[in-house]
């Protein structure tokens, strides 16, 4: 029986120790302090030192202004680029401006360069459609259109040149999409 009594004694000491630790943790967390309900102003008990005043704090919602660095990305991406070899003299639009079909976006430098140099540079860049407006064809009211992958050039009426070129570009896009989907 003495072993049983010793075991019970050890258990009681462990239990007393655990209870003491729980009371210390509760005391340190403020469980035994007097709490003031939210919105009620607590008055000091007594014994303020001389020259000490009491101030009341109120909660006020302040708007928050935060700055962050980063980039704004458009929901849709539109690439506007020159497909001819010339330098830009002036840009007539700014970022965010609304443009409509037929607006002049840029003015290009029209200095004289040999046509062969321009054509070879365009081929090196991989530009698929070349539109050439020369003095001879312009006098006839025509424009020269050539696909990069073909040897033959087409003479198109000046009035329908934009629509014809747009259709060619759309056909090339459709062809690329078909090839990609068949892979």
CORMO-V761648 format. One record per residue. N is the residue number from 0. SS is DSSP state (H for helix, E for strand, - for the rest). BURIAL is 1 if it has 24 or more other C-alpha atoms within 12 Angstrom, else 0. D_CENTER is the distance of its C-alpha to the mean C-alpha in whole Angstrom. Layout:
# CORMO-V761648
n=N ss=SS burial=BURIAL d_center=D_CENTER
n=N ss=SS burial=BURIAL d_center=D_CENTER
This chain:
# CORMO-V761648
n=0 ss=- burial=0 d_center=79
n=1 ss=H burial=0 d_center=78
n=2 ss=H burial=0 d_center=75
n=3 ss=H burial=0 d_center=74
n=4 ss=H burial=0 d_center=74
n=5 ss=H burial=0 d_center=72
n=6 ss=H burial=0 d_center=69
n=7 ss=H burial=0 d_center=69
n=8 ss=H burial=0 d_center=70
n=9 ss=H burial=0 d_center=67
n=10 ss=H burial=0 d_center=65
n=11 ss=H burial=0 d_center=65
n=12 ss=H burial=0 d_center=65
n=13 ss=H burial=0 d_center=61
n=14 ss=H burial=0 d_center=61
n=15 ss=H burial=0 d_center=62
n=16 ss=H burial=0 d_center=59
n=17 ss=H burial=0 d_center=56
n=18 ss=H burial=0 d_center=57
n=19 ss=H burial=0 d_center=58
n=20 ss=H burial=0 d_center=54
n=21 ss=H burial=0 d_center=53
n=22 ss=H burial=0 d_center=55
n=23 ss=H burial=0 d_center=53
n=24 ss=H burial=0 d_center=50
n=25 ss=H burial=0 d_center=50
n=26 ss=H burial=0 d_center=52
n=27 ss=H burial=0 d_center=49
n=28 ss=- burial=0 d_center=46
n=29 ss=- burial=0 d_center=48
n=30 ss=- burial=0 d_center=50
n=31 ss=- burial=0 d_center=53
n=32 ss=- burial=0 d_center=52
n=33 ss=- burial=0 d_center=52
n=34 ss=- burial=0 d_center=49
n=35 ss=- burial=0 d_center=48
n=36 ss=- burial=0 d_center=47
n=37 ss=- burial=0 d_center=43
n=38 ss=- burial=0 d_center=44
n=39 ss=- burial=0 d_center=48
n=40 ss=- burial=0 d_center=48
n=41 ss=- burial=0 d_center=50
n=42 ss=- burial=0 d_center=54
n=43 ss=- burial=0 d_center=55
n=44 ss=- burial=0 d_center=58
n=45 ss=- burial=0 d_center=60
n=46 ss=- burial=0 d_center=61
n=47 ss=- burial=0 d_center=58
n=48 ss=- burial=0 d_center=59
n=49 ss=- burial=0 d_center=60
n=50 ss=- burial=0 d_center=57
n=51 ss=- burial=0 d_center=55
n=52 ss=- burial=0 d_center=53
n=53 ss=- burial=0 d_center=51
n=54 ss=- burial=0 d_center=47
n=55 ss=- burial=0 d_center=46
n=56 ss=- burial=0 d_center=42
n=57 ss=- burial=0 d_center=40
n=58 ss=- burial=0 d_center=36
n=59 ss=- burial=0 d_center=34
n=60 ss=- burial=0 d_center=30
n=61 ss=- burial=0 d_center=28
n=62 ss=- burial=0 d_center=25
n=63 ss=- burial=0 d_center=22
n=64 ss=- burial=0 d_center=20
n=65 ss=- burial=0 d_center=18
n=66 ss=- burial=0 d_center=16
n=67 ss=- burial=0 d_center=13
n=68 ss=- burial=0 d_center=11
n=69 ss=- burial=0 d_center=8
n=70 ss=- burial=0 d_center=5
n=71 ss=- burial=0 d_center=4
n=72 ss=- burial=0 d_center=3
n=73 ss=- burial=0 d_center=7
n=74 ss=- burial=0 d_center=9
n=75 ss=- burial=0 d_center=11
n=76 ss=- burial=0 d_center=11
n=77 ss=- burial=0 d_center=15
n=78 ss=- burial=0 d_center=16
n=79 ss=- burial=0 d_center=19
n=80 ss=- burial=0 d_center=21
n=81 ss=- burial=0 d_center=25
n=82 ss=- burial=0 d_center=27
n=83 ss=- burial=1 d_center=30
n=84 ss=- burial=1 d_center=31
n=85 ss=- burial=1 d_center=32
n=86 ss=- burial=0 d_center=30
n=87 ss=E burial=0 d_center=28
n=88 ss=E burial=0 d_center=31
n=89 ss=E burial=0 d_center=29
n=90 ss=E burial=0 d_center=25
n=91 ss=- burial=0 d_center=26
n=92 ss=- burial=0 d_center=23
n=93 ss=- burial=0 d_center=20
n=94 ss=- burial=0 d_center=16
n=95 ss=- burial=0 d_center=16
n=96 ss=- burial=0 d_center=19
n=97 ss=- burial=0 d_center=21
n=98 ss=- burial=0 d_center=23
n=99 ss=- burial=0 d_center=25
n=100 ss=- burial=0 d_center=27
n=101 ss=- burial=0 d_center=30
n=102 ss=- burial=0 d_center=28
n=103 ss=- burial=0 d_center=29
n=104 ss=- burial=0 d_center=25
n=105 ss=E burial=0 d_center=27
n=106 ss=E burial=0 d_center=30
n=107 ss=E burial=0 d_center=31
n=108 ss=- burial=0 d_center=34
n=109 ss=- burial=0 d_center=37
n=110 ss=- burial=0 d_center=39
n=111 ss=- burial=0 d_center=41
n=112 ss=- burial=0 d_center=40
n=113 ss=- burial=0 d_center=42
n=114 ss=H burial=0 d_center=41
n=115 ss=H burial=0 d_center=42
n=116 ss=H burial=0 d_center=39
n=117 ss=H burial=0 d_center=36
n=118 ss=H burial=1 d_center=37
n=119 ss=H burial=0 d_center=37
n=120 ss=H burial=0 d_center=34
n=121 ss=H burial=1 d_center=32
n=122 ss=H burial=0 d_center=34
n=123 ss=H burial=0 d_center=33
n=124 ss=H burial=0 d_center=29
n=125 ss=- burial=0 d_center=29
n=126 ss=- burial=1 d_center=29
n=127 ss=- burial=1 d_center=31
n=128 ss=E burial=1 d_center=32
n=129 ss=E burial=1 d_center=34
n=130 ss=E burial=1 d_center=36
n=131 ss=E burial=1 d_center=39
n=132 ss=- burial=0 d_center=40
n=133 ss=- burial=0 d_center=43
n=134 ss=H burial=0 d_center=46
n=135 ss=H burial=0 d_center=49
n=136 ss=H burial=0 d_center=46
n=137 ss=H burial=0 d_center=45
n=138 ss=H burial=0 d_center=49
n=139 ss=- burial=0 d_center=49
n=140 ss=- burial=0 d_center=46
n=141 ss=E burial=0 d_center=44
n=142 ss=E burial=1 d_center=41
n=143 ss=E burial=1 d_center=41
n=144 ss=E burial=1 d_center=39
n=145 ss=E burial=1 d_center=38
n=146 ss=E burial=1 d_center=36
n=147 ss=- burial=1 d_center=36
n=148 ss=- burial=0 d_center=37
n=149 ss=- burial=0 d_center=40
n=150 ss=- burial=0 d_center=43
n=151 ss=- burial=0 d_center=44
n=152 ss=- burial=0 d_center=43
n=153 ss=E burial=0 d_center=43
n=154 ss=E burial=1 d_center=44
n=155 ss=E burial=1 d_center=42
n=156 ss=E burial=0 d_center=43
n=157 ss=H burial=1 d_center=41
n=158 ss=H burial=0 d_center=41
n=159 ss=H burial=0 d_center=39
n=160 ss=H burial=1 d_center=37
n=161 ss=H burial=0 d_center=34
n=162 ss=H burial=0 d_center=34
n=163 ss=H burial=0 d_center=36
n=164 ss=H burial=1 d_center=33
n=165 ss=H burial=0 d_center=30
n=166 ss=H burial=0 d_center=32
n=167 ss=H burial=0 d_center=33
n=168 ss=H burial=0 d_center=29
n=169 ss=H burial=0 d_center=29
n=170 ss=H burial=0 d_center=32
n=171 ss=H burial=0 d_center=30
n=172 ss=H burial=0 d_center=27
n=173 ss=H burial=0 d_center=29
n=174 ss=H burial=0 d_center=31
n=175 ss=H burial=0 d_center=28
n=176 ss=H burial=0 d_center=27
n=177 ss=H burial=0 d_center=30
n=178 ss=H burial=0 d_center=31
n=179 ss=H burial=0 d_center=27
n=180 ss=H burial=0 d_center=28
n=181 ss=H burial=0 d_center=32
n=182 ss=- burial=0 d_center=31
